[in-house]
Structures are given as structure tokens and as C-alpha cells.
Amino acid sequence: NETIRKERLKVSRNYSEEKINSIFNNQLSDAEYRKHCNTVIDNSSDLDSTYRQIDRKLEDTVAELKKYPGQLVFGLDIGTRSIVGTVGYKDGEKFYVVAQYMKEHETRSMMDGQIHDIDEVGKTICQVKEGLESKIGRRLTEVCIAAAGRVLETVNAHVDLTFDTEKKINNEDIYNLESLGVEQAYEAFLKENKNGIKFYCVGFTVMKYYLNDYTISKLINHKAKKISADIIATFLPDDVIDGLYRAVEIAGLEVVNLTLEPIAAMQVAIHE
């Protein structure tokens, strides 16, 4: 209540009417603040009333958390005709869907799986997000998305990592080997890419590992002086990835995971 807030400022801080009005004029409106809130605590009454509201919200939050034993994951399928949002959690080897929401594009903002109108797609993503939030009673801030593979490029690379002496292989060694393989694949791709378009590596898969030049399924904890890998890396143009990220940001979301859509992933498998 604006009247109560002004009166409290006068009493507690001895502000003049002019200063209070100046403060209010430079702040967002109450309605604008409420648009971005999941919960509103009304403290216009006494302290006991405020505490009761907080206690009820905490009880509701605990009850809500108990409904979903796993961490909720928000995924978006940004398609040509519609955008589908799914929220769920993983328990063991199973993924349980908690809520799903679909919204069709109102204009031809997407064509052949690629974003053409970033602002329009961003607005539709926002509608999907808000629809899901109303269903689950939680605010969504992070999302997993998939990139279309219409202009997917793949590169195969073989990489070796040699040590000064024989050693037991740990996770850091494997990470360094794979990173080196991706870098090598990217360098090879740049030599072939003559059109000047910037590409991003959007994923890679290790096809084979080698321990001292012998094929092996797992490197971890084996002793070796040399480890190797056959890697297939996938690349997409900068504008495809940038468009996805910008549309998602318009909806107030942060991308925490980017993968390839199933058709694109299938193309990678066929390529190999």
C-alpha cells in the first residue's frame, strides 16, 4: 500500500513529502515488481500477520519440494511450428515429467528449424515459461535447449597424449585428451571451412579409446605411457547458436545445456 509506505518513511526516517515523492517516481511501480515475483508478502498490517504469511509460504515450499524427489530440469524444444516446454526430474534411470506446455508460433518466426525473428521467438518462449511456472508453482531461470542440425558439420580426429613416464590414468588425463582432440578437430575444420562463417563446436563423441596403441573401452586407472582417442566433433554456425541464446535471454532464461536435436544426432551417427 503506497499510502502506508509513505507514512512509514515520514515516521521512521523523517523524510519530507517532496523527497518521498521523488523516491517513488524513480522506482518501478508496484505492479511492475509484482510481475517478476513468485510470492508477495503483504506487510501493510502488523508484524504477526507478516510472520504468518512467511511461515505459510515456507510450509508450502517444503511441501512442494517433497513432491519432486529429484532436481527439476526445464527443457525447450524450439521447433518450426511450435515451442514445447517440459519440466521434470530424474529418479534412478527414469525421467518423470511434472509439467508440459506448448505454444504455436503466431508468425513465421522459425523456418526449417532456424530462428528468423529472435524477438518473436523470445516472446513465445516467455509464454511457455510462464505457462509452466503457473503449473509447477516455481520460477524457472535455467533451461536446456537443442540446436537444429540443418547446417551441421562434422569432423573426425585422432589424438595422442604421451607422458614422460608410465603413470596411472586419472579423470584429468582423460579430460585433457578429449579437450586436445576437440581442439585438433576444430583446427582441421578451420582449414576446410573456406566460406568465412564462424562455427561453434556444439558437441563431441569419443568413438574409441587406446591404451599404448591398443583399443580399450575405459582408460581410467590403467597404467600407460600413451593414451589416444578417435573423436567425432560437431560444429554449427555462429548465427544459429547466437540466435538461440538471444531468444532464450529475452525470456529471462539462462542456457545451462546445449545439445543436438535427435535428427542432427542421427546424422552424426550415420556420418561415422
Sequence and secondary structure as in RCSB ss.txt:
>XXXX:A:sequence
NETIRKERLKVSRNYSEEKINSIFNNQLSDAEYRKHCNTVIDNSSDLDSTYRQIDRKLEDTVAELKKYPGQLVFG
LDIGTRSIVGTVGYKDGEKFYVVAQYMKEHETRSMMDGQIHDIDEVGKTICQVKEGLESKIGRRLTEVCIAAAGR
VLETVNAHVDLTFDTEKKINNEDIYNLESLGVEQAYEAFLKENKNGIKFYCVGFTVMKYYLNDYTISKLINHKAK
KISADIIATFLPDDVIDGLYRAVEIAGLEVVNLTLEPIAAMQVAIHE
>XXXX:A:secstr
 HHHHHHHHHHHH   HHHHHHHHHTS  HHHHHHT S     SS HHHHHHHHHHHHHHHHHHHHH SS  EEE
EEE SSEEEEEEEEEETTEEEEEEEEEEE SSS EETTEES HHHHHHHHHHHHHHHHHHHTS   EEEEEE  T
T EEEEEEEEEEEEEEEE  HHHHHHHHHHHHHHHHHHHHHH  S   EEEEEEEEEEEEETTEEES  TT EEE
EEEEEEEEEEEEHHHHHHHHHHHHHTT EEEEEEE HHHHHHHHHH 
